[in-house]
């Protein structure tokens, strides 16, 4: 019973279900931006390579959506999920941890410090 309920709870996890399209869309946007940067500097071979990669990830996103909608070609959907999980665990998540998580933690600590050091006077926040 426990394993059955665990599987049902995992299936309800919205963030896990949205990881694949979010990862594919993030990589797609990265290649779009890099294509623009390379095109700006006149490196058209690299811009075209980024456009090709962007197209490949767009096709993967469309195939993944079709597989989820129709239930056909589940093997292709599984491969796309595996690729997205690999990209998330080895590329996107480490970059997020390195650059974003530290800054968000510092901002939360500063907000908590500010909240602790301020007092309410007549319903208004007054710093001491």
N, C-alpha and C positions, 0 to 999 in steps of 0.2 A: 504494500500500500504506500509506503514511504517513497519508494522509487517512482511510483506512478504519479503521486502528488508533486514530487520534485520535477518531473518532466512537464506536468501541466503548468506549474509555476514558471518554469523556464520558457515555455511557449508563450506565456503572457508578458514576458519582459519586452517592453517596447524598445528600449535602447539596444538590446541585442538584435532585435529584428531590423532596426534601422541602421545598424553598423555597416552593412554591405552597401546600400545606396549612398550613405554619407561618405564612406571611404572612396567609392568610385567617383562620386561627384567632386570630392576634394582633389583627387588626383587629376580629374578632368580639368578643373579650374586652374590647377598648377600648370598643366601643359598649355592651357590657353594663355595664361599670363606670360609664361616663358616664350611662347611663340611671338607674342607682341613685343617682348623685350629684344629677342633676337632679330625680329623684323625691323625694329627701330634702329638697331646698330648695323643693319645691312647684312647680317649673317643669315641669308635666306635658306641655306641648306639646313641649318639647325632649326630655323623656324618651320620649315616644311616637315622635318622629322617630328617636331613637337605637334604640328597639326595632325600628322598621321597617328601619333600616339593618342592625341585627344579624340580623334575619330574612333580609334579602337576602344577606348574606354567608354565612349558614348554608345557604341554598339553593344558593349558588355552590359551597360546599364539598361539599355532597352531589352536585351535578351533576358536579363535577370528579372525585369518587371514582367515580361511576357510569361516566363516560367512561373513566377509567383501567382500571376493572374489565372493562367490556364491550367497549370499543373502538369503540362507536357514538358518533355525534355528535362526531367529532374536532374539527370547527370550533368548537363551543361550548367544548371543552376548551382549544383554542388561544387563544380570546379570554380565557378565565379565566386562563390562564398569563400572557398579556400584561398583563392588569390586575394580577396579583400581582407580576410583575416590575417594573411601573411603580411600584406602591406600595412595594416593597422598595427600589428604587434611589432614589426621590425622597422617601420619608417615613420608613420604618423604619430603614434603614441610616444616614442622616445623624443621626437621633436617637441611635442606638446609638453612633455614633462620637463624638458630642458629649458624651454623659453617661456611658456605660459604659466605653468603651475606655480613656479616660484614667485612670479609677480602677483598672481592672484592671491597667493597665501599672504604675501606682504601687505597687499591692499586690505585683506580681511583683518589682519592683525592691527593695522592702522585704524580701521573703522571701529574695531572693538575697543582699542585704546581711547579713541575719541569718545565713544559712547560711555566708557567708564569715567572719563575725566569731565564730562559735561553733566550739568544738573538742570532740572526743570524748574523754571520760575514762572508762575502764572501760565502754565501750559506751553511755555516757549523754552527752547534749548538755550542755556546760557553756559558758556565755557568758563572754567575757573582759572 
